[in-house]
Amino acid sequence: MRKIVLCILVAYFARAYEYNKLLLRTQSSLYPKLMLMDQKLSSHIKDKRIDFYILVTAIDRLYAKYFKKQLDRLYATGIGGYRFCSKIVNFSTFLADKRSEADAIYLLRAKEDILKQVAQKIANRRDIYSFTYEKKDLLYGFLCNVAIEKEVVIYINKKVLLRGDFEFLPQLYQISRFIEP
Amino acid sequence: MLNLKKSLSSRILFYFFIVGTTLIVGVFYTFEEAGKEAFKQMEKEKAEVIVNTILPTIAMNLYLGMTSNVNKVIKEVTKNNENILGITIVNNGKVVSSYLKKDIGKSEYFIMTRTIKRPNSDESIGRMHVIYSYAHFKRLVNKYSKLLWIFLFGIAVLLILFSIYLEQLLSPLKQIVLQLSNYTPKKTLSFEFSDREDEIGRISRTLEKMQQKIKSYALKQENMNKILEEKVQQKTQELKKRLYMDSLTGLPNRFRLQEDLESLQDATLIIINIDDFKELNDLFGHKTGDKILANFAQNITNLISTNYPKFYRFSGDEFAMLFNRKMTKSDIEQFLGLLANKIENMTFFHGDKELSLHVTMGACIGKDGALEKADIALKKAKQHKKSYEIYKESDKSVERQYQKNIEWIKRLKKSIDLERVVPFFQAIVNAKTKRPKGYECLMRIKGDERQIHTPYEFLEIAKKSRYYPKLTQIMIAKSCQYFQHSNCSFSINLSILDIMNKEIVQTLKESIDKYQVANQLILEIVESEGIENYSLVHDFVAEMKNIGCQIAIDDFGTGYSNFEHILKLPIDYIKIDGSLVKNVSTDENSELIISTIVNLAKKKKIATVAEFVSSAEIYEKVKELGVDYVQGYYFAKPEEHVEIECNQ
């Protein structure tokens, strides 16, 4: 009986950490494109290569791979004249790396303190694009999230947007919703 | 039909109408077209604005793959904008999103296509087709057209009002023209617009002033016309007087006589001719002649105390007396005798010389053809050397002869003009050998029907006419031309009249010279007419002989010529008169005369020619009498064409 209860609990928690693959596919499709909406992208990417880091905890590595696979499939030939290079990086590695070359980071689920640290780390960099899997994670200080509600919705953190050195196309603002923490 | 040429106001209004209508139609079409174009452009721009507004959003959504957003956008835009009938988004040949209104099929529209570019790039990611309706455009155009029509209608109304105003403005001119059209210098027109200050008023005032001037001028003109009319009447009277009055004697003239004759129911007419008045003129001069005529007229007028007979001057020395009734023969004879006696007893003075006049009179009893008949009677009296004659019905023959003479004069002229005067040639034969020695050229005239007229018919008339010299000249020229290449002699008849005529003599000399016929030519001078001026004839004969011509005396033995004078002329031939020759075989006197002539001729060594030899008997007789040459129908008739080779 105990084993049964334990399995149910494990399954329950496991499901709690389960990722929506449709959302992953949508986000993998949109996030690089959203980067191209920034008219200052060329000033941020000097080497003509977009280094897109997928920040992940060990437990979600499988989904990170799935996400990367989607990215690599979609942007194998590059995007908007830029070569596209995705990389799965642990949160701890990213936080430990003092000279990170990431142009954009994508955050899968993580603990609140880790997310705060990451947010703390990129706050000094005004040219890094930060995307989240979870909409609520934006509130920690990340730039953009794509969610699937009744339709696909783009959320932008107004504070991060204003703090950063971005100049997105006005049309993007028209179709996006802003979050003000 | 509007007569534009006659009315200035009609013309102005007509052209105003034309210009106005053209302007309205032109403005309407120009503005309508321009408006349509502008509205169309406006609609396109509107569509452009809409497209440009939604295109970035759609591009963004399409690029991001947010097709539901795209759908949402195009649906909202299409719903919110009635002019947009539908939007279709195509990507890679596939319709990504499309929204079309249901009633699209009924509408007229245009499609605007735009390339959808990736945001922040020129990369094409699809096409957007916007179906835009013309409905709004049409509504606008209709509204605009309506407004334009109202505007143009307003303009048209204004133009009509202006036309009416113009018509009213010009109507005074029409009235003035109407008034002027009935104007005569005797009328005084009053123009109601003369108190106006404008041009119409000035025209009216000027016309009134002009009217006054014309009136005074017309008055003057009228007076002048009256004077002129009086003058014309005076002159007409004078001319009439001149026409009907003889200026020398103051007597009525021939025209008056003719009119008086016509006005009378019956009449008796006498024509009075003063005998030998020409000589009187030549002797004393025309001035004296005129004075005598005037005195004569006065004396006769003094004899007449009553209205009739009326006395007229015809012309020159001819006068007439007209009775207004038909007199008996005995009465008129008595009157004529009395008048002749009175005239003969009249004395006229020229200086210290006393002159008396003799007159010949012709009278006609009755009105019909009185002038001609009295004239015939006058001629008859002259012929018979009587002081007067009264026309009788038997005198008609004279009248006929008179007519015939006139016809012959015409015929002579025609014959000369048409070259119908021709020489005929009659052979002159050697009495011994009977062979032609030469020809006598005889004048003939060919008639209209080719008949031949001999001089017997026309010579006497011709001599009295001005055509006689021309006839002789033709004969001379044609005869000389005919014998120019002949060895025959040929003779031409010349009268004393011909010899006296310088032109004829000149023609004769020229023809002889031209055709070189001097040695063949024999000039036959007619003796029977009586030669008076022998010295002239002698000179002529001498000159012709000198040239080489021979001379013959024609019709010798019958004339009144002085034998002595004739025989002194250097003549070559004597042509014995035909009247002697034709009786020679029966009349001893003729035989004796011919025998004497021949003997005389032989002594003078002059050859003799016997004319009118018409039979063998006559021929034998004249031959026996010693005549050298013979001529007559026994040998040959006159012919138009003869053998021109002769035995001399």
Interface residues (C-beta under 8 A of the other chain):
Chain A: T26 S29 L30 K33 L34 L36 M37 D38 Q39 L41 G80 E151 V152 I154 L169 P170 Q171 L172 Q174 I175
Chain B: P56 T57 A59 M60 N61 Y63 L64 G65 M66 S68 N69 K72 R118 P119 N120 S121
